Amino acid sequence: MKTTTLTVCLYGLTVFTAAAQGPPPQPPAPAVNAVKEALNLTDGQLTQLRQVQQNRIQANRQLQDQIAERQRTLDQTLRQSAPDAVTVGNLVLDANKLRKQIRINDETYRGMAANVLTADQKKKLQDLENALKLRPAIEQALGLGLLAPPADQGPGAGPMGFGSRRPPGGGDPMRNRWQGQRLHQPLN
């Protein structure tokens, strides 16, 4: 009797605690002020672009889960004393097909996002794409001291050379790299 009562109480407490916590918090929306200004985006366009991005993430999440499952199965298969080569090959091929599908999805959703833009905004976006191609040369020129780093990156050479992507006010660039890609001043 006491065991049943204790079990029911613990179950009720667990359910109550889970319900009180609610859904996990959503990460903050990425900063977009610089691109909003560069492309002259409206708030409505930003909302549409964020929705396209959410849809892309949801579509790819399923594929990423399938890749992870293939990888777990592959790892288990390879741990066997005599793994079956056909099984290993099929798992690798399946995972590669899924990765290719993610690339196709990304291209499709990139097209959907571009369709939100006006003709003038698409031209400005092309200018951004062209500038992106110069990034390796710019970083190398910064490293050689041929270019001065932007004012918001601080003076002199850091552990990553001139123009290191240290956020304003310092901080660890490697740690910040994986926290929402906020390496520069917030854009919104």
Buried (B, 14 or more C-beta within 10 A) or exposed (E): EEEEEEEEEEEEEEEEEEEEEEEEEEEEEBBBEEBBEBBEBEEEBBEBBBEBBEBBEEBBEEBEEBBEBBEEBBEEBEEEEEEEEEBBEBBEEBBEEBEEBBEEBEEEBEEBBEEBBEEEBEEBBEEEEEEEEEEEEEBEBBBEEEBEBEEEBBEEEBEBBBBBBBBEEEEEBEEBEEEEEBBBBEBE
